[in-house]
Amino acid sequence: MPLSAIHVRSVGMLSSTRAEALAHACVSALDALYGEVIRWDVSLQPPLAPWYSSGYAVRAQAQLRDGGVIAIRAQGGDLEDTVRDAFDGIGELLLRESAPPAAASPAC
């Protein structure tokens, strides 16, 4: 199976090689579990002013083979932890998306 396309960009800040490498590693791990993603878009954003009341923002978006899109945004004080949080969240969403629908339960 071909690997999905990955686009990681830093918005309003210098690029972070470690955060970008972490994003690529997270994508590779999720691609190994869920083969339906054809494109990943990841945005890394710095804290907004005032810096002490906000944190880094990471937006991860997965474009699915069937045309659907799953996206999540995480925010936190540490960029690498925020990248992990975003991919943990999108992994949960992909798990739900790939799970077979539950059988309809009878009405009470």
N, C-alpha and C positions, 0 to 999 in steps of 0.2 A: 504494500500500500504506500503511495507517495506521501511524503510529509506535508503537513499543512503549511501555508504561508504564514510568516510571523512578521509583524510590523510593530516595533517598539520605538516610541518617541518620547523625548523629554520636552515638556512644554513650560516655557518661562524659567528654565534653569539649565545649567550645564549638564551634559549627560553623565550618568553614573554607571560606570562599567560594571560594578558589582551588582547593582540593581537590575541592569539589563541582562546580565548573565544569569541571574536568579530567575528572571521572567522567562528566559529561553529554557532553562532547566525545568521550570514548572510546566511550560507548554509541552515539552518533550514527555514528561511524566503523564500528563493528561492525555496526550495523543496516544500513548501506549495503552491507556485504559478505554478511551472513547474515540473510535475511528471516524465519527461523523463530522468532525470539525474540519473545514477546508481553509479557514483563514482566521488568524488571531490579530487583533489590534489592541495594543497596550499603550496607555498614556501615563506618564509619570509627571506629577505637578508638585511644585514646592508649596510650603505653607503660605497662606495668604496673610496679609497684614491685618491685625497685629499677630505676629508669629506665635505668641504664647497662647493664643486662643484657638488656633487651628493647627492642623498637621498636614503632612504630605497626603496627597490624594493619588490613588492609583485606580485607573479605570481599565478593566479587561473586558473585551468583547470577543465572542466566538461566533463566527458565521458557520452555520450548519449546512451539510450537504443538501438537505431538503429545502433550503432557502430561509430557514428560521434563524433568529439571532438571539443569543443569550448574552446579557451584559451585567456587570456588577461594578460598584464603586466602593472602595475602602478608603478610610482615612485614619491616620495615626501619626504619632510623633517620630517614629523611626521608619525611614524609607524601605529598608529591606523587610522589616516586620510587616509593613503595610502591603508590600508585594505578596508576601506569603498569605496574608489575610485575604487579599483579593482572589488569589488562586484557590485557596481553600473554599471560599464561597462559590466561585464559579464551578469548582469540582462538584460541590453538592448539587448545584443546579443541573449540571450535566448528568449526574447520577439520576436525578428525578426525571429528566427528559428521556433518558434511555431505558428507564424501568418500564416493563409492560404494564398497561393499565390494570388496575385491580378489578376483580369481578364485582359487578354491581351488587351491593348488599340489598336484601329485601327491605321494603319500607316497613316501618314500625306501625 
